[in-house]
Amino acid sequence: MNIRQVSDYLHLNEKKIYTLASEGQIPATKVTGKWLFPRDLVDQWLIESSHGGVLLDRLIIAGSDDPLLHRAVSQVARKIQTSAIVSYSSTGTRLGLSQLARQRADVCAIHWGPAEESHMRHPALLSRHRQHSKWVLVHAFKREIGVIVTPDTRLKWQTIPELFGAGLSWSLRQDGTGSSRFMEEALSHCGMKLEQLNQVEQGLTEREIASQIAMGIAEAGPGARSTAAEFGLDFVSMGWECFDLALYRGVFFRHLFRELMQQLESPESLQQAQLLGGYDFSETGKLVWSS
């Protein structure tokens, strides 16, 4: 359909259609300078807009990286087989929220600083997107964040200030990630900046940083205690943070999201969390914010 046809089809004026298309909110493509709208995708977009996606058998998760969430997603995918699809792309907090705002993702995992400040920081992050009025925030768990190191490094340097001043080779996260934010604040407390560290690599996920340390490419990098445990590495704590899930209100009631939250609270996940270490499930599933 062209602009005029989709305008008639949706009973919206053409200027509104142009706005929706340019913002990427309605399925559209530009061919030889003209907007075209696939009817089937427009119909699907209408269903999702009307019902918050509850009729779609998919759950796309973006945002922050976490080993236990990856395991929970894999378990849900194993259970549902071919009846639906659930996927998890570790993009970092800020990019994940942008993908959520553009409806490229259904859920975004976020963490942004100390647990005791998350009730202010997380809503503030969401409020930067005009779509935040359609979102809610659900608590997944608390987790211990810090610096991942080899056991030998841990024997030489016991504290965070010592690690920062030791001249180690670092693998660091990209801008806009919760791990990078935590590092910047921890360095600031020590009177240092991120640029003063000897960065030899960049890890796009916490697991990538841990693998680089395990392979001897770097000596230290930010991440969760659980990520260090996955790779048989050691860990120096910087504190605890809240790991929350931002999502559209309609997605909150989607059966795949409920399945994911049940999996996170299952005895299997709790046992895995205990094995990895650094998790607190005391408020899992709690609705912590809504506009």
DABEL-V393967 format. One record per backbone hydrogen bond with DSSP energy under -0.5 kcal/mol. NH is the residue of the N-H (numbers start at 1). CO is the residue of the C=O. E is the energy in kcal/mol with one decimal. If there is no record, write none. Layout:
nh: {NH	NH}
co: {CO	CO}
e: {E	E}
//
This chain:
nh: {6	7	8	9	10	11	12	16	17	18	19	20	21	22	23	24	25	26	29	31	31	34	36	37	42	43	44	45	46	47	48	49	50	51	52	53	54	56	58	59	61	61	62	64	70	71	72	73	74	75	76	77	78	79	80	81	83	84	85	87	89	90	91	91	92	94	96	97	98	99	100	101	102	103	104	105	106	107	108	109	110	115	117	118	120	121	122	123	124	125	126	127	128	129	132	133	134	135	136	137	138	139	140	141	142	143	144	145	146	147	148	149	150	154	155	156	157	163	164	165	166	168	170	171	172	177	181	182	183	184	185	186	187	188	189	190	190	191	192	196	197	198	199	200	200	201	203	204	209	210	211	212	213	214	215	216	217	218	219	220	221	222	223	225	228	229	230	231	231	232	233	234	236	238	239	241	243	244	244	245	246	246	247	248	249	251	252	252	253	253	254	257	258	259	260	261	262	263	264	265	266	270	271	272	273	274	275	276	277	280	284	285	286	288	288	289	291}
co: {2	3	4	5	6	7	7	13	13	14	15	16	17	18	19	21	20	20	36	29	34	31	29	1	38	39	40	41	42	43	44	45	46	47	48	48	51	53	56	85	59	87	107	109	66	67	68	69	70	71	72	73	74	75	76	77	80	81	57	59	61	88	63	89	63	176	92	93	94	95	96	97	98	100	99	99	60	60	246	62	244	240	114	115	117	117	118	118	120	121	122	123	125	126	129	130	131	132	247	289	245	286	243	243	280	241	278	239	223	236	221	234	219	150	151	152	153	159	160	161	163	163	198	220	201	174	177	178	179	180	181	182	183	184	185	186	187	188	187	193	194	168	197	170	198	170	172	202	205	206	207	208	209	210	211	213	212	212	169	169	148	171	146	144	224	225	226	227	228	229	228	149	147	145	145	143	141	110	242	138	108	244	136	106	134	248	248	249	249	250	251	254	254	255	256	257	258	259	260	261	263	266	267	268	269	270	271	272	273	142	281	139	283	137	286	137	135}
e: {-2.8	-2.1	-2.2	-2.5	-2.2	-0.9	-1.9	-0.5	-1.6	-2.4	-2.0	-2.6	-2.5	-2.6	-1.8	-1.2	-2.6	-0.9	-2.4	-0.6	-2.8	-2.0	-2.8	-2.7	-2.2	-2.5	-2.0	-2.4	-2.1	-2.0	-2.3	-2.5	-2.2	-2.2	-1.4	-0.5	-1.4	-1.6	-1.8	-1.6	-0.6	-2.8	-2.6	-2.9	-2.0	-1.9	-2.4	-2.5	-2.2	-2.2	-2.3	-2.6	-2.0	-1.9	-2.5	-1.4	-2.3	-0.5	-1.2	-2.4	-3.2	-0.5	-1.3	-1.1	-2.5	-2.6	-2.1	-2.0	-1.9	-2.2	-2.1	-2.5	-1.6	-1.5	-3.0	-1.1	-2.5	-1.9	-2.9	-2.6	-2.9	-2.5	-1.6	-1.2	-1.6	-2.6	-2.1	-0.5	-1.5	-2.0	-2.1	-2.3	-1.1	-2.1	-2.1	-0.8	-2.5	-1.6	-2.6	-2.6	-2.9	-3.0	-1.9	-1.7	-2.4	-2.4	-2.0	-2.7	-2.5	-2.8	-3.8	-2.0	-0.7	-2.1	-1.5	-1.1	-2.4	-2.1	-2.4	-1.6	-1.0	-0.5	-3.1	-2.4	-1.9	-0.9	-2.0	-2.4	-2.1	-2.4	-1.9	-2.4	-2.8	-2.0	-1.8	-0.8	-0.8	-1.7	-2.9	-1.6	-1.5	-0.7	-1.5	-2.8	-0.5	-1.5	-1.9	-0.5	-1.7	-2.5	-2.4	-2.0	-2.1	-2.6	-1.8	-1.2	-2.5	-1.1	-2.7	-1.5	-1.3	-0.5	-2.1	-2.1	-1.8	-2.3	-1.9	-1.1	-0.6	-1.4	-2.9	-2.7	-2.3	-3.0	-1.1	-2.4	-3.0	-2.3	-0.7	-3.4	-3.2	-0.5	-2.1	-0.9	-2.3	-0.6	-1.2	-0.7	-0.6	-1.0	-1.4	-0.6	-2.0	-2.2	-2.0	-2.4	-2.3	-2.0	-2.2	-1.5	-1.1	-2.3	-2.3	-1.9	-2.6	-1.8	-1.8	-2.4	-2.7	-2.2	-1.2	-3.2	-1.9	-2.1	-0.9	-1.4	-1.0}
//
